């Protein structure tokens, strides 16, 4: 079994593209709290931080960038 779902990969890609949790949630037609929860679950399962959450700025960590590259192949 994989440690992530395809939906979690879609969420990560949307966040990386939009650099905003709310807009990413709107694009994926899910609630923002659900989106945040899925990212937290993914980070906990993988044991790494994927997203820097500093004030109102969202960016991928180095681990997040690498994971996103692999997820795009999938």
VEXROSE-495781 format. One record per residue (C-alpha): residue number from 1; x, y, z. Coordinates in steps of 0.25 Angstrom, whole numbers, always signed. Each point is the difference from the previous one (the first is absolute). Example, Ala and Ser with C-alpha at 12.3 -4.5 7.8 and 13.67 -1.06 7.14 Angstrom:
<guros>
<seq:1 | east:+49 | north:-18 | up:+31>
<seq:2 | east:+6 | north:+14 | up:-2>
</guros>
This chain:
<guros>
<seq:1 | east:+0 | north:+0 | up:+0>
<seq:2 | east:+5 | north:+14 | up:-3>
<seq:3 | east:+2 | north:+10 | up:+11>
<seq:4 | east:-8 | north:+10 | up:-8>
<seq:5 | east:-13 | north:+1 | up:-9>
<seq:6 | east:-2 | north:+6 | up:-13>
<seq:7 | east:-9 | north:+11 | up:+6>
<seq:8 | east:+12 | north:+4 | up:+9>
<seq:9 | east:+9 | north:+1 | up:-12>
<seq:10 | east:-11 | north:+9 | up:-7>
<seq:11 | east:-1 | north:+9 | up:+12>
<seq:12 | east:+15 | north:+2 | up:+1>
<seq:13 | east:+1 | north:+4 | up:-14>
<seq:14 | east:-11 | north:+9 | up:+1>
<seq:15 | east:+6 | north:+7 | up:+12>
<seq:16 | east:+13 | north:+1 | up:-7>
<seq:17 | east:-6 | north:+6 | up:-12>
<seq:18 | east:-9 | north:+10 | up:+7>
<seq:19 | east:+9 | north:+3 | up:+12>
<seq:20 | east:-13 | north:+1 | up:+8>
<seq:21 | east:-8 | north:-10 | up:+8>
<seq:22 | east:-14 | north:+6 | up:-3>
<seq:23 | east:+2 | north:+1 | up:-15>
<seq:24 | east:+5 | north:-14 | up:-1>
<seq:25 | east:-12 | north:-5 | up:+8>
<seq:26 | east:-9 | north:+8 | up:-9>
<seq:27 | east:+6 | north:-6 | up:-13>
<seq:28 | east:-1 | north:-14 | up:+6>
<seq:29 | east:-14 | north:+2 | up:+5>
<seq:30 | east:+3 | north:-4 | up:+14>
<seq:31 | east:+0 | north:+8 | up:+13>
<seq:32 | east:+12 | north:+7 | up:+4>
<seq:33 | east:+0 | north:-7 | up:+14>
<seq:34 | east:+0 | north:-13 | up:-7>
<seq:35 | east:+11 | north:+4 | up:-9>
<seq:36 | east:+9 | north:+4 | up:+12>
<seq:37 | east:-4 | north:-13 | up:+7>
<seq:38 | east:+5 | north:-8 | up:-12>
<seq:39 | east:+13 | north:+7 | up:-1>
<seq:40 | east:+3 | north:-2 | up:+15>
<seq:41 | east:-4 | north:-15 | up:-1>
<seq:42 | east:+10 | north:-1 | up:-12>
<seq:43 | east:+11 | north:+7 | up:+7>
<seq:44 | east:-2 | north:-8 | up:+12>
<seq:45 | east:+0 | north:-13 | up:-8>
<seq:46 | east:+12 | north:+3 | up:-8>
<seq:47 | east:+7 | north:+6 | up:+13>
<seq:48 | east:+4 | north:+13 | up:-8>
<seq:49 | east:-4 | north:+14 | up:-1>
<seq:50 | east:-5 | north:+3 | up:-14>
<seq:51 | east:-5 | north:+14 | up:+1>
<seq:52 | east:+5 | north:+13 | up:+7>
<seq:53 | east:-11 | north:+7 | up:+7>
<seq:54 | east:+6 | north:+14 | up:+3>
<seq:55 | east:-10 | north:+11 | up:+3>
<seq:56 | east:-8 | north:+1 | up:-13>
<seq:57 | east:+11 | north:-6 | up:-9>
<seq:58 | east:-1 | north:-14 | up:-4>
<seq:59 | east:+12 | north:-7 | up:-7>
<seq:60 | east:+5 | north:-14 | up:-1>
<seq:61 | east:+11 | north:-5 | up:+8>
<seq:62 | east:+12 | north:-7 | up:-8>
<seq:63 | east:-6 | north:-13 | up:+4>
<seq:64 | east:-14 | north:+5 | up:-5>
<seq:65 | east:+7 | north:+4 | up:-13>
<seq:66 | east:+6 | north:-14 | up:-2>
<seq:67 | east:-13 | north:-7 | up:+4>
<seq:68 | east:-8 | north:+8 | up:-10>
<seq:69 | east:+10 | north:-4 | up:-11>
<seq:70 | east:-3 | north:-14 | up:+3>
<seq:71 | east:-14 | north:+1 | up:+1>
<seq:72 | east:-1 | north:+7 | up:-13>
<seq:73 | east:+6 | north:-13 | up:-6>
<seq:74 | east:-11 | north:-8 | up:+6>
</guros>
